[in-house]
């Protein structure tokens, strides 16, 4: 088995691990939030709200929160990609 962090400096490995953990937690929190309404994505939740299938409150707040969590996750993933490109051993 390959040890991923073997050739990274300790500080770089810690930063990579930290960013990966935050991205994971954001993904899982978004998933749990959407699961409360029985949907897999923000569009499906908004569609349920618009159709009246579920009550607007707190569903709309959940919709906004899921959107924010998704955006934050993508931002963290982009940062992680940049860090990996910058510090990856050759």
Backbone torsions as a table, in degrees:
resi	resn	phi	psi	omega
1	UNK	NA	134.9	-179.7
2	UNK	-81.2	133.0	176.4
3	UNK	-90.5	110.7	-172.5
4	UNK	-58.7	-43.5	-172.7
5	UNK	-87.5	3.3	-173.0
6	UNK	-53.7	-40.7	-174.9
7	UNK	-100.7	11.7	179.1
8	UNK	-98.2	149.3	170.9
9	UNK	-65.8	151.4	-176.4
10	UNK	-55.5	-47.2	-179.7
11	UNK	-60.1	-41.6	179.4
12	UNK	-66.4	-42.9	179.3
13	UNK	-62.4	-40.8	178.9
14	UNK	-65.3	-39.8	178.8
15	UNK	-65.6	-44.8	179.6
16	UNK	-60.9	-47.0	179.9
17	UNK	-61.2	-41.8	-179.2
18	UNK	-64.8	-46.3	179.5
19	UNK	-64.6	-41.3	178.8
20	UNK	-63.4	-39.0	179.2
21	UNK	-65.9	-43.3	179.1
22	UNK	-63.5	-42.8	178.4
23	UNK	-60.9	-41.7	178.4
24	UNK	-63.2	-46.9	-179.2
25	UNK	-63.6	-39.6	176.8
26	UNK	-62.7	-44.2	179.1
27	UNK	-61.4	-46.5	-178.1
28	UNK	-66.7	-39.8	178.2
29	UNK	-65.1	-40.6	177.0
30	UNK	-62.9	-45.4	179.6
31	UNK	-58.9	-45.8	179.8
32	UNK	-65.0	-38.9	178.7
33	UNK	-63.1	-45.6	179.7
34	UNK	-69.0	-34.5	-179.3
35	UNK	-61.2	-31.0	179.0
36	UNK	-58.3	-30.1	180.0
37	UNK	-102.0	2.8	177.9
38	UNK	72.2	31.6	179.7
39	UNK	-125.0	164.6	-179.2
40	UNK	-105.3	-14.9	-179.5
41	UNK	-150.8	171.0	-175.6
42	UNK	-64.7	-39.1	-179.4
43	UNK	-61.2	-43.5	179.2
44	UNK	-62.3	-38.8	178.2
45	UNK	-65.8	-45.9	178.9
46	UNK	-62.3	-39.7	177.5
47	UNK	-60.4	-41.4	178.3
48	UNK	-65.1	-37.4	178.6
49	UNK	-66.6	-48.1	-177.9
50	UNK	-62.2	-39.9	-178.3
51	UNK	-75.6	-11.7	-178.8
52	UNK	83.8	6.9	-180.0
53	UNK	-63.5	-33.1	175.0
54	UNK	-130.2	154.9	-178.3
55	UNK	-64.4	145.0	-178.1
56	UNK	-61.6	-36.6	-178.8
57	UNK	-117.9	128.6	8.5
58	UNK	-92.8	12.4	-175.2
59	UNK	-57.9	-39.2	-179.1
60	UNK	-67.1	-37.3	176.0
61	UNK	-64.3	-37.5	176.4
62	UNK	-65.3	-39.9	177.1
63	UNK	-59.5	-49.9	179.7
64	UNK	-62.0	-42.6	179.4
65	UNK	-62.4	-42.8	179.1
66	UNK	-63.1	-39.5	177.2
67	UNK	-62.3	-44.4	180.0
68	UNK	-64.5	-45.2	179.1
69	UNK	-61.0	-41.1	178.3
70	UNK	-64.3	-43.0	178.7
71	UNK	-64.5	-43.4	178.8
72	UNK	-62.6	-41.3	179.5
73	UNK	-61.7	-44.1	179.1
74	UNK	-63.6	-37.3	177.6
75	UNK	-64.5	-44.4	178.7
76	UNK	-64.7	-41.4	179.0
77	UNK	-62.2	-39.8	177.9
78	UNK	-65.0	-41.2	177.5
79	UNK	-63.7	-43.2	178.7
80	UNK	-61.1	-42.6	178.0
81	UNK	-60.2	-43.8	178.5
82	UNK	-62.7	-42.9	178.8
83	UNK	-62.4	-45.7	-179.7
84	UNK	-61.9	-41.5	178.5
85	UNK	-65.7	-34.0	-177.6
86	UNK	-75.7	-39.7	-170.8
87	UNK	-109.0	-2.8	-177.1
88	UNK	-60.2	130.4	177.5
89	UNK	-68.8	147.7	-177.8
90	UNK	-97.4	NA	NA
